[in-house]
Amino acid sequence: MKQKEILLFGATGQIGRNLVRILSKNNYKITAVTRNIHRAGYILKTQANPGYLKLVELKKFDLDKIDSLIKSCSICVNLIGILYEKKKDHFKIIHTDFPNLLSQKAHEHKIDKFIHLSSLGIESAIDSEYAKSKINGEKKIVKNFSNSIILKPSIVYSVDDNFTTNFMKLLSRLPVMPLYYNGETKFSPIHVLDLVNIINDLIIKDNNNLILECIGPDTLSFKEIILKLLKSIGKKRILIPLPYAIAKLSAKFFQSFPNPLLTEDQLKLLKYDNIKSGIYKTNYDLGFKTVRKFDEEIMKYSYNWRTGGQFSKPDNIQNL
């Protein structure tokens, strides 16, 4: 049987790097597409076994190059996504137009499957441009290619994320922490290793024409997540529910930063629960149980924000 060749878009993010590692460990040949080989290539090369990873630079949507890449692969995986827009219509280009193009090419060249990473909890968020672009991308994929798998994870966390690490940084510095929508929004955070194991299993198995919600073993409110992060770094902070008008002003201020802490569009998304919807199957329905619990995993890297750093005593933290 011919060895499956994986074409991977979005390889340099936390999910992509971990996926490269597990796929090369399982002897898959991977072509990883990156916008800048010289900036990101050295990171990716350390994740794969020698000879299993090929890097291709693609700075713009070069249609001929994309066509050639998909024509040569067995499975295409798209992990590309953005959390905020730097240019007008950037959400649409990245989350709708690009998946539309890839799924069209997947159909044209009759590859084995196309796996696309979307987001959980976006069906009701009709006031969010991010959510609308993601939903429209899903619709295009379903229409274009029957052998597609759309994954909808909740918050994906690890030492390399931009969620738990950013909040631990803020909580270690700020005396107070605002709670948007009273901190009641619910999440099912999934560890990056659990998510890439799900993707690896879906590559191996015959599941196609599937929309799958990917959730972790815990369901936590935003307030509960903040409290767990505080405990893990050994800090106590005042948590203040923020009225929407003030929250909107703060988001307007934060989104002016080069790497925004919060945007107005993200504030809209925070209104909606990020847990299984009941509309689609979850990884548990297919037997892919997530085993990594939020409390235990964040303790493995939260020492970076504790007083005393790696030399802090976990016993003292647990007693807070």
N, C-alpha and C positions, 0 to 999 in steps of 0.2 A: 504494500500500500504506500502511495506517495506521501511523503512527510508534509504535514500542513504548514503553510507559510502564512505568517500573521503580518498584516499591515496595520501599524499602530499610529494613530494621530493623537497628539496630546501626551506624548511619552515622558515629558520632562516634569510633569506635575507629580504630586505625592502618589496618586493612584497609578499613573503611568510607570513610574520608577519601580514600584513594588510589583506591578504586573510583568514588567520586563524580567525581573528577577525570577518569578515563579515560572514563567513560560520557558525561559532558557534552561532552568533547572529541569523542566520536563521535556527538554530536547526539541522545542519548537524553534524554527528559524523565524526571526523577527526583523522586519524592516520598520524602523522608527523614523517618523517624519518630524523634523524640527525646523524652526525658523532660523536658527543660528547654530551651526555645528560647533563652531569654535567656542561659543559661550556655554552650551549645554552638553556637548558631546562627551566631554571627559567625565561628567557625572553619570551619564547613561552607560558608558563603557565599563564602569566599575560594577554595574548591576547584573551584567550578563556573563555567561560562560564564554570563553574565547571561541570565536567562529560562529556564534549563534545570532549575533546582532549586526545589522547593517544600518548605517545612518544616512538619511537623505535630507538635504536642505530644501525647504520650500518656503520662500518668503512671501509669495503672493499666491492667489488661486490660479496657478498655471494649469489650465484645463488639460492640455496635452500630457503634462507630467503626471497629473492625478489619474488620468485615464490609463496611462502606461503602468502605474503602480498597482491600481486595482486589477487590471488585466492579469497581472503576474501573481496575485495572492490567492489564497484559499479562503481566508477570513479577514474581514476588515473590522477594526475596532476604533471607534471614534470617542475620545474622552475630552475633546476640546469644549471648553465652556468659559464664560467670563461672569463675574459677579457684579460688575458695574461698567457703564459705557464711558469710553473716553472720546468717542466720536458719535455723531448722529447715525442712527440705524445700525449701530454696531451689534446690538442684541440680535436684530433680524439677520444680519449677515452671518454671524457665528452660529446662532442656535436654530435658524430656519433655513437659510439659503444653502449653507455648507452641508448640513445633513441631507438636504434635498438632492444636492449634486452627487454626494457619495452613494446614496441609495439608488439613484438613477443608474449610476455606473455599475453598481453591484448587480442590478437587474440585467443590464446590457451584457455584462460579461459572465453572468450566471455563476457567481462565486458561491461557496457553500453557505455562508451566512454573513450578515452585517450586524454587529453589536454596537449599540449607541447608548451613551450615558446621558440621561435626562435628569429630572428632579422630582422628588416626592412633594405632595401637598400643593401642587400648582393649579389643579383643576378649578378651584374656587377663586383663585386670585386674579380675577378679571381686570382689576385696577392696576396690576403690575405689568410693566413692559417686559421685564425679565420672564415672568410666567407666561405671558402671551406668546413670546418668541419661542419658548420651549415647547409649549403645546402645539403651536403651528409646525414646528420641526417634527414632532412625533406624528402628526397627521400626514405630513409629506412622506415620511418613511413608510408608514403603513400602506399608503396608496401606491408607492413606487415598487416595493420589494417584499414579497411574501416571506422570504427566508430571513426576516429581520428579528432582532431581539432588542427591546428597549428596556433599559434598566433605570429605575427611579429610586435612588437612594435618599435616605434622610441625611442628616449631617454626617460627613465622613471625617473622622478625626484620627490623629496620630501626632507624633512629635514633629512631623513636617507640615501640619495643617496651618490654616490661617484663621481657625476658629478658637480652639482651646488655648493655643499659644498666645494669640492676641489678647484674649480675655484675661489670661493669667498675668500677662505683662501689665495690662491696665489695672487689674485688682491689686497687684503688688505696689503700684504707685499712687493710685487715687484713694482718698479717704472715704469717698462715697461711690456707689454704683447705681445708675438709673435703671429702673425696671420698666421696660416698654410693655404696654397693655397689662400692667400689674404683674408681669412675669408669668402669666398663665398659659401662654402658647406652649403646646406640647411637641416634643421631638422624640424620635427613636434613633439616637446616634449609633452609627455602625463603624467599627474600627476598619481601617484601610485594609488590613490583612484578611479580615472576613470578607470584605467586598471583592478583593482580587481572587480569593479562593472560589467565590461564586462565579466570577467571570471565567476562571480556568475550567470549572466544572461544566459551564455552559458551552465552552469551546469543545470539550471532550464529548459531551452528550448530544443527542439528536434534537434537542429542543429548538424549535424555530417558530416564527409567527407568534411571538410572545411579548407581552408587556409585563414586567415583573417589578414589584415594589421591594426594595432591599432595606431591611430594618435590622437593628440590633436587638439584643435581649431585653433592654430597658426602655421604658416609656417615662420621660422626664419632662417636667415643665421647665421653662427658661429659668425661673427662680431656683428650682432644684439644681439645675446645672451650675448656676453661679455659686450656690452654697457648696456644692461638691468641689468645685474648683478652689474656692476659698479654703476649704478644709485641707485640700491636697497641698496648698502652698503655705499653710499654717498662718493664715491671716484672718482678721475679723474686720468687716467693713459695714457701713450703714447702707442699706438697700432702700432706695427711694422710688416709689411708683411715680412715673412722670406723666403728667397730663399730655394728651395728644398734641395740643397746640405747641407746647414747649418742646416735645419730642420732635415735631416737624421742623422747628427752628434749629434744633441741634443737628438734625440730619442735614439740613441745608448748609450748615457751617462745616460739618465733617466731610461732606462730599466735595468740598473745594480742595481737599488735600490731594497730593499726587497719588497716594494709595488710601482711599477713603476708609475710615473706620465704620461709617454708616452712610447710606444714601437715602434719599426720599423714597426711591423705589424699594429698597430693602426694608425700610420701615413699613411700607404697605404689606410686604410679604410676611412680616412678623405677626400680622393679625391672624394668620391661618395656621392651624395645626399641621405639623410635619410628621404625621404618623400614618399607618396603613389606612387606606380609604374604604376598603371593602369592595371597590370597583374591580380591582385586578388581583391576581394571585401575588403572594409574597414568597420570599425565599423559603419560608417555613413550609408552605404548601407543597413545594417541590423537594422537600427533604434537606435543604441547605440551611442547617441551623447555625446561627451565629453564636460563638462561644465566649467572646471577649467582652467583659463587663466594664462599663464606663469607669466606675470607681477604681478598679484594679489597674486599668491601663493608664489612666492619667497619672497615677502615682509613680509610674516608671520613668516619667520625664519631668514631673512638676518640680523636682528639686532645683531646676534652673531658676525658679522664681521664689524659692524659700530663703529666709534669712539663714545664712550659713551654707547655702548652695548644696553641693553634693555631700557635704559633711554634716548637714542637718540630721537630727535624730527622728526617724519616722514615728517612734513611740510617742514623742511629745506632740507631733502633729495629729495623730489619731485621737489624742485626749482633748483636743480643742472643742 
